[in-house]
Amino acid sequence: MTSTQCKFIHDLMAELLGLGKNKVVWANQNMPKPGKPFATLRLYSSKGQAHEEIRKTDKSDVYRVLTPTDAYLEVQLYDDATSPYEQVEAMVQSLWRPTIADRCAAMRIAFFDAGDILQMDAPLDNTRYEHRAVVDLNVRYHRMVTDVIDPITEVVIDGRTVDRSLPIDVKSE
């Protein structure tokens, strides 16, 4: 996933959860936790789902190799004042809105499934709980690399067989 796509996902999650962009962070960073409410994002378990697709570019020897890739995006919302479960549930439901789906498609991203939303409250001490909800979203995107192919410039076949095979000399740039 490109850094542009990661930023888009970050900003989209902030918008759909009703949080400022500074209240949504990628998990496992060396940084202080933001004040509540805040959300963490974690992209994991990416896997190519089909054979790569090779596309031409405007240069004759350069190709783009695209691989459809599925991954999970874990979204955890921490909040002491309200029900994070309801906010996460509303965020998941918002992903299926046509305007949101269109914005995702423009970024070459698709959210196509969501796991169970879990209320994960945890005791902080004898009198307080940390309220948290978590969901795993299935996201699809294309991994892309470019490839420069040396074109074949000349093929020489002299017509003689050697040990029942026809020698071919291939020359490239």
Helices and strands as residue ranges (DSSP letters): H 3-17, G 21-23, E 24-26, E 38-48, E 53-56, E 62-78, H 84-94, H 98-106, E 109-114, E 118-119, E 122-123, E 129-130, E 132-148, E 152-157, E 168-172
